[in-house]
Amino acid sequence: MKEVGTFIMLESEEVVAECEEMPASSPTTLDKAAELSNRLLAAHMAAMKTRMKGERRKRFLRHMAAFWPVPLGLMMSFYAPMLHDLAATWGPWAATLIFSLSALTGQDLSRGTGQAIFQALLYAQFPLDGLLAYMLLRRRFSLLSVCGQVTCLHVLAMLCLGLASGSLSRFLTN
């Protein structure tokens, strides 16, 4: 018994004799088989192409679903000065907590440079937070976890600001 591809041929004298007596396949039969094979292949290729197109669409939608914090941050940056003023009415701690990066950078710089960096980071705060949220969402963190990490970043920046200004050390020593 010899295995050829997926077919098994029996080597016997009777089978060889029967094969010799059989007429050769006509070209039309082979053409029909080749045509059927080509149609099946084309159908499989079309199904594969449709499935891959669906998978690419799902990946794109998943990417866009995680991308929403960046445009939201860009939209919020237009309202950043108004939000800063609103947070300042609640107290200086609220404005420092929400806009911690801008408050942190303008601390020890000259008046003009510090004010320019403060204004730049005032507008950049929300897009940067959105970019951080996007990167965390892409790593499959939950929305609650992302909000917690962004809030933790703001609290840490506020603590750094308190340590740099000396107000936190005065508060801790009293």
N, C-alpha and C positions, 0 to 999 in steps of 0.2 A: 504494500500500500504506500503510495507516494502522495504527499500533500503539496498541492500547487496552489498558492494563494489561499482562497477559501474553499476550493474544490478538492475533492479526493478522487484520484484516478485509481482504478483497479487494473493492475497489469495482468491480463490473462489473454490467452490466444483467441478466445471466443469474442471478447470485446474488440480486439484489434481487427478481427475479421469482419465484424458487423460494421465497424467504423469505415472500413475500406469500401464496403458495398454501398454505403449511404451516399447520396448525391451531395455535392458541395453546396453550401448555403448560397442562395442567390444574393446578389448585391443589394436587391431591394430590401430583403430581410435585415441585412446588416445596416443599411441606411436608416431603416425604421427604428432599429435598436439604438443607433447613435443619436437619432433625432429625439427619441424618448429620453435618452440619457441627458442630452443637452437641455431639454425642457425641464427635467427634474432638477438639474444643476442650477438652471436659471431661477426656478421657483425657490430653491434653498437659498440662493444668493440674495434674492429679493426679501425673503423672510429675515435673513441675517442682517441685511441693510436696514430694514424697518426696526428690528430689535435694537441694533446699535444706535440708530437715530433716537429711539426712545430713551436709551440709557444716557446718551449725550445730553438730551433735553433735561432729564432728571438731575444730572450733575450740574448743569447750568442753573436750574431752579434752586437746587440746594445751595449753590454758591451765592446766588442772588438773595436767598432767604437769610444767609448769614451776613450779607453786605449792608443791610438796612441801617446799622448804626452810623456809618460814615456819612451818608446823605443827611440823616437826621442831625448829626453834629454840625454839618455845614450849614443847614438851615438855622440851627440854634445860634450859630456864631454871629449871624446878622443881628440878633437880639441880645448879644452878650453885654453891651454897655448898659442897656436897660435892666437886664437881670442883675448885673452887678450893683446898680443903684438900688434896686428893689431889695436885694440881699443885705445891702449896707443899712437899710432902714430897720432890719431885724436886729442888727448888731454887727460889730466888726468881725466877730467870730464866724458869722454866716457867710459873709463875703469871702473871708479867708478860706473857709472850708470848700465853698463851691469853686472859687477861682484860686486854688492853692498854688498852682504853678506860676501864675503871674505875680502873686504876692511873694513867692519864694525867690524869684529871680531879681526882682527890683529892690532887694533888701540892702545890699552893701555896695551898690553902684552909685556913681555920681547922679545928680538930680536929672540931667537931660537924658543920659543913657538909660538910667533906671526907668524913667517914665516911658521912653520909647519901647524898651523891652516889655514893660508892664502892658502897654497898649497892644503890642504884637501878640503876646501870650494871652491877653484877654480875649482876642478874637480866635486864637488857635486852640484854646482850651477844649472846647467841645468837639472839634474835629479830631483832636488827638485822643480824647476819650472814646470817640466813635471808632477810631482806628484800633485802639487797644481792645475794645469790645468785639470788633470784627475778628481780630486775630484770635481772641479767646473762643468766640463762637465757632470759628473754623476748626478748632481743636476739640469740638464736641462738648464744651462746657455748657451747663444749663444757664438759662437767662438769669436765674437767681444767683448763681455762683459768679457770673460775670459782673452783675451789679455789686456784689459783695467785694470783689477784687478791685473794681474801680473806686468804690468808696474807701476801701482800705488804702489805696494809693493816695487819695486825697487826705485822709487822716494822717498818714505818714508824712506827707508834705507839710501839713499843718504842724505836726510835732517838730519837724526839722526847722520850720520857721520859728516856732517857739523857742527851740534851743539856740538858734542863731541870734535871735534878738535878745535873749536873756530873760524874757518874761516867764518862760516855763521854769527856769531854774529858780527864779524868785518865788514862783508859786509853790514849787516843791520844797523849798527851804522854810517857808512859813508854816 
